[in-house]
Every structure is written in C-alpha cells, then in structure tokens.
Amino acid sequence: MSDLTKLLSNEYLWCSFFTWCVAQSFKFVKNWFKNRQWDVRSLLGSSGMPSSHTASVMALTTMVGLKDGFDSALFAACMVFSVVVMYDAMGVRRETGKQGYVINVLQNFIATGDPSIRTTDMKEKIGHSPFEVVMGAVTGILCAVLFQAI
C-alpha cells in the first residue's frame, strides 16, 4: 500500500474532516434560519456555533480513545492538544475579536466623529464563547462515535 493510499484511508483524519464539515454546515444552515439568506462565507469562516476547531480536535481525540484506548499515550497527547485549542478559542482568539471591535470604534470616531457610524471592517468575531466551545466538543464526540459505528 502506497503512502498516499495510507493517507487517504486514514479514518482518524477522515473523522476529523467529516466533523469539521458537520460543524461548518450547521453554521451555514443556522445562518439561513437567522438571516433568511445563504451565506457561503459561513461554510469556511471561523467563529460561531459550534466551534469547528473544537469539534475537529475532539473528534480526533475521541477516535484515538475509541481505537487505541483511553489510557494510551496518543490519547493523552490528543487530549492535551484539544484542551490547548479550546482554551485558545475561548481566550486568545476571543480577546483578539474584542480588540478588533475597539479598533473599529476608534477608527470610526477618528474618521467621522461618530463611533456608531461603520466605516471600517476589521473582523470582530474571531473566537468563541464557552457555550460554542462546549457545543463543538459535544459535536466532535458525537461525530466520532457515529463515525466509529459506521
């Protein structure tokens, strides 16, 4: 079996990618229900509910636990990696979004004298709320269990 064939048949990788697609699709459909419009950018963008970063890493971690054992060194490494990703999503990335909001307000005030007038478009929604991260983790775990059952 060639290395490419091995890579393409890696169920851990496919499970994580499948879960990312599920999470992003949920955001796409949720956006339609909320705004009554299809926004293709929500299929690839970050932020929103559920956290697709969290869902992907938790799917990988769960698959490793199910296949290799929850007491394996690989599971421990994946769990530490997952916790770092989730912490980053709620912490650093979320704070970056808050800073983007403040920068936009300041730029709007400098440009127009009125901070409520939107003249800049720095991205403000980058990170996730704790609930979005928890729902991402639940999505990842459920997708991995489903993927394993198939």
PyMOL commands that set and color helices and strands:
alter all, ss='L'
color gray80, all
select helices_A, chain A and resi 3-8+11-35+41-44+52-68+73-90+92-112+130-149
alter helices_A, ss='H'
color red, helices_A
deselect
rebuild
show_as cartoon
